[in-house]
Amino acid sequence: MQIIFLGTSCAIPTKERNHTSIALRYHNEIILFDCGEGTQRQLQIAKLKPTKINKIFVSHWHGDHVIGLLGLVQTLAMSEYNKTLHIFGPKGTKKYLNNLLHSCVMDISDLKIECYEVTKGRVVETELYYVETLPLEHLCPTNAYAFVEKPRRKIKVDVVKKLGIPEGPLLGKLQMGKSIKWKGKRVTPKETTFLTKGRKIAYVADTSPCKNALVIAKNADVLICDSTYSSDMKEKAIEYKHMTSTDAAQLAAKANVKQLLLTHFSTRYKDVSALEEEASRIFPNTKAAKDFMKITL
């Protein structure tokens, strides 16, 4: 599992920071959280194949979070994309997406797109993970998301060595919770594997501090959080319904997360180290994200 920041700026991009987008690479899948202007170029620079994307979770429909959808969809349509692209977002997503995709001349008739308006609860569930959402408090309908990996089976190395089971498909079946036959005997997952807690990544986009941000972030391994302003800009943060770096750190501490990653920085900050330092006083395991930063879990 790997998090790749494709854009970490606020409403206006800079030479160093693109508009907001975060890629989550999990097994053979790439999941996007937001898709700001220039995201498809950032994907190319990060050496991520757009055709591996099949889910995009939109936090809200302010332009800096969604304008890149138009170019990305056109690229997929021209790339023999044979999956269904699933796009999730808050109330209004179907209307805004339809408007965006019909704002210029392009042929996407062969591209399969399914659009969902979601408000709360689990919105995706697979054998390996689920994604849940809750509404935030911003200037327009906005969602927070949490990617939650289901408990994973790990091999009891000493047991399988003793049994002499080699690496390969047999161990894979045991990790999937299936029994196998080995040397004429039935070997069960119960005797050869154990369950470990899955990992959780929470994404709290543009918002004022609120209860749902705390709920979605609870016990996350990684919290990716809006940190538009420093604490001395608290009045502006309240006016535009954003969080300061101090707000983000307080949220991380209350939610008992393991790591805090700050993002969505105002362009007034050429150097965001002060915001990182400010948050670190409250929550030490804090990093200010930068474009193309990778976090492997």
C-alpha positions in Angstrom: 0.0 0.0 0.0 1.4 3.4 -1.0 0.2 6.9 -0.9 1.4 9.3 -3.6 0.7 13.0 -3.4 0.1 14.4 -6.9 -0.9 17.8 -5.8 -0.8 19.7 -2.4 -1.7 23.3 -3.2 -4.9 25.2 -2.3 -7.0 27.1 -4.8 -4.1 28.3 -7.0 -1.3 26.0 -8.1 2.4 27.1 -7.8 5.6 26.1 -9.6 6.2 23.6 -6.8 2.6 22.5 -5.9 -0.1 21.2 -8.2 -3.9 21.3 -7.5 -5.1 18.7 -5.0 -5.0 15.0 -5.9 -3.9 11.9 -3.9 -3.2 8.5 -5.4 -3.5 5.3 -3.3 -1.7 2.3 -4.9 -3.1 -0.9 -3.5 -2.2 -4.3 -5.0 -2.9 -3.8 -8.8 -5.3 -0.9 -8.3 -4.9 2.9 -8.2 -7.5 4.8 -6.3 -7.7 8.7 -6.6 -8.9 11.0 -4.0 -9.7 14.3 -5.8 -8.5 15.2 -9.3 -7.4 18.8 -9.6 -6.1 20.5 -12.7 -3.0 18.8 -14.1 -3.5 15.5 -12.3 -2.9 13.3 -15.4 0.4 15.0 -16.0 1.4 14.4 -12.4 0.5 10.8 -12.8 2.9 10.6 -15.8 5.7 12.2 -13.8 5.0 9.8 -10.9 5.1 6.9 -13.3 1.5 5.8 -12.4 -0.6 4.4 -15.2 -3.9 6.1 -15.6 -5.5 2.9 -16.9 -5.0 1.3 -13.5 -7.5 3.8 -12.0 -11.0 2.5 -11.5 -12.3 4.5 -8.6 -12.2 8.3 -7.9 -13.5 9.8 -4.7 -14.3 13.5 -5.0 -14.4 15.4 -1.7 -16.3 18.4 -3.2 -16.8 20.3 -6.4 -14.6 23.3 -6.0 -12.6 23.6 -9.2 -9.2 23.0 -7.6 -10.4 19.5 -6.6 -12.1 18.3 -9.8 -11.0 20.2 -13.0 -8.5 17.5 -13.8 -11.3 15.0 -14.3 -12.0 16.3 -17.8 -8.5 15.6 -19.1 -8.2 12.3 -17.3 -11.4 11.0 -18.7 -10.4 12.0 -22.2 -7.1 10.2 -21.8 -8.8 7.1 -20.6 -11.1 7.2 -23.6 -8.1 7.3 -25.9 -6.2 4.6 -24.1 -8.3 1.5 -24.8 -9.5 1.6 -21.2 -11.6 -1.5 -20.6 -12.7 -1.1 -17.0 -15.7 0.8 -15.6 -14.6 4.1 -14.0 -16.5 4.6 -10.7 -16.7 8.2 -9.5 -18.0 9.0 -6.0 -18.9 12.4 -4.6 -21.3 14.4 -2.5 -24.7 15.7 -3.4 -24.6 17.4 -6.8 -21.9 15.1 -8.2 -24.0 13.7 -11.1 -25.0 17.2 -12.3 -21.5 18.7 -12.0 -19.8 15.7 -13.7 -22.3 15.7 -16.6 -21.7 19.5 -17.0 -17.9 19.0 -16.9 -17.9 16.1 -19.4 -20.0 18.1 -21.9 -18.0 21.3 -21.7 -15.9 20.5 -24.8 -16.0 18.3 -27.8 -14.6 14.9 -27.1 -15.6 11.3 -27.8 -16.1 9.3 -24.7 -19.0 7.2 -26.0 -17.1 3.9 -25.4 -16.0 4.8 -21.9 -18.0 3.2 -19.1 -18.5 5.6 -16.2 -20.7 5.1 -13.2 -21.4 8.0 -10.9 -22.6 7.9 -7.3 -23.7 10.6 -4.9 -22.8 9.5 -1.4 -23.4 11.0 2.0 -22.5 8.5 4.8 -21.6 4.9 5.5 -19.7 2.3 3.4 -19.8 3.3 -0.3 -17.5 0.5 -1.6 -16.7 -2.9 -0.3 -14.4 -5.6 -1.8 -12.9 -8.8 -0.4 -9.8 -6.8 0.7 -11.1 -3.4 1.8 -14.0 -0.9 2.2 -14.3 2.8 1.8 -16.6 4.9 4.0 -17.6 8.5 4.0 -19.1 11.2 6.2 -20.1 14.8 5.4 -17.8 17.7 6.5 -18.5 21.4 7.0 -17.3 23.5 4.1 -18.8 26.1 1.8 -20.4 23.4 -0.4 -21.3 19.8 0.2 -18.0 18.0 1.1 -17.1 14.5 2.1 -14.4 12.9 4.1 -13.3 9.4 3.2 -11.6 6.5 5.0 -10.0 3.6 3.2 -10.1 0.6 5.6 -8.3 -2.6 4.8 -9.9 -5.7 6.2 -8.0 -8.0 8.6 -5.2 -9.8 6.8 -4.0 -13.3 7.2 -0.3 -13.8 7.8 1.7 -17.0 7.6 3.0 -18.6 10.7 6.5 -19.0 9.3 7.7 -21.5 11.9 4.7 -23.7 11.4 4.9 -23.8 7.6 8.7 -24.4 7.7 8.1 -27.3 10.0 5.5 -28.7 7.7 7.8 -28.1 4.7 5.3 -26.2 2.7 7.2 -24.2 0.0 6.5 -20.6 -1.0 4.0 -20.3 -3.8 0.3 -21.0 -4.6 -0.2 -23.2 -1.5 0.7 -20.5 0.9 -1.4 -18.1 -1.1 -4.5 -20.3 -0.6 -3.8 -20.5 3.1 -3.6 -16.7 3.3 -7.0 -16.5 1.5 -8.5 -18.6 4.3 -8.6 -21.8 2.3 -7.5 -25.3 3.4 -4.9 -27.2 1.3 -3.7 -30.8 0.9 -0.1 -31.3 1.7 1.6 -34.7 1.7 -1.8 -36.4 1.8 -3.0 -34.4 4.8 -5.4 -31.5 5.1 -3.8 -28.3 6.3 -6.0 -25.5 7.6 -5.6 -21.7 7.7 -6.3 -21.9 11.5 -3.1 -23.9 12.2 -0.8 -22.0 9.7 -2.0 -18.4 9.7 -3.1 -15.6 12.0 -5.2 -12.5 11.5 -3.7 -9.0 11.7 -5.6 -5.7 11.8 -5.9 -4.0 8.5 -4.5 -0.5 7.8 -6.6 2.6 7.7 -6.1 5.9 5.7 -8.4 8.8 6.4 -8.7 11.8 4.1 -10.2 15.0 5.7 -10.5 17.5 2.9 -11.6 21.2 3.1 -13.6 21.7 6.3 -14.0 23.5 9.6 -13.1 21.4 12.6 -16.2 19.1 13.1 -17.4 15.9 14.8 -17.4 13.9 11.5 -13.8 14.7 10.9 -13.0 13.1 14.2 -15.2 10.1 13.5 -13.7 9.3 10.1 -10.1 9.8 11.4 -10.5 7.6 14.5 -7.5 5.3 14.9 -6.2 5.8 11.4 -2.7 4.7 10.5 -2.4 7.8 8.4 -4.6 11.0 8.5 -4.3 13.2 5.4 -5.7 16.6 6.5 -6.6 20.0 5.2 -4.0 22.5 6.6 -4.7 25.6 4.5 -3.5 28.2 7.1 -1.2 28.6 10.1 -2.8 29.3 13.4 -2.3 33.1 13.1 -4.8 33.0 10.2 -7.5 31.4 12.3 -10.1 34.1 11.5 -9.6 33.5 7.8 -9.8 29.8 8.3 -13.2 30.2 10.0 -14.4 32.6 7.3 -13.6 30.1 4.5 -14.3 27.0 6.5 -10.8 25.5 6.4 -8.4 24.1 9.0 -5.2 25.5 10.4 -2.2 23.3 11.0 -3.0 23.5 14.7 -6.6 22.3 14.0 -5.2 19.4 12.0 -2.8 18.4 14.8 -5.5 18.6 17.5 -7.7 16.4 15.3 -4.9 13.9 14.9 -4.3 13.8 18.7 -8.0 13.4 19.5 -8.5 10.7 16.9 -5.5 8.7 18.1 -3.9 8.4 14.6 -0.4 7.2 14.0 0.8 9.7 11.5 -0.5 13.1 10.3 0.2 14.4 6.8 -0.7 18.1 6.2 -1.8 19.2 2.7 -3.8 21.8 0.7 -1.6 24.7 1.6 -2.4 28.3 0.8 -0.1 29.8 -1.8 0.9 32.5 0.7 3.3 29.9 2.2 6.3 29.5 0.0 7.8 27.4 2.8 5.4 25.2 4.8 8.0 24.1 7.4 6.5 26.6 9.9 3.1 24.9 9.5 4.7 21.5 10.0 6.6 22.8 13.1 3.4 24.3 14.5 1.5 21.1 14.2 4.4 19.0 15.5 4.3 20.8 18.8 0.9 19.2 19.4 1.2 16.0 17.3 4.9 15.0 16.9 4.5 12.5 14.1 3.5 15.2 11.5 4.8 15.8 8.0 3.9 18.5 5.5 3.2 16.8 2.2 4.9 17.9 -1.0 4.1 16.9 -4.6 5.3 13.4 -5.4 6.0 12.5 -1.8 5.4 8.8 -1.3 4.4 7.1 2.0 4.6 3.3 2.0 2.6 1.3 4.6 
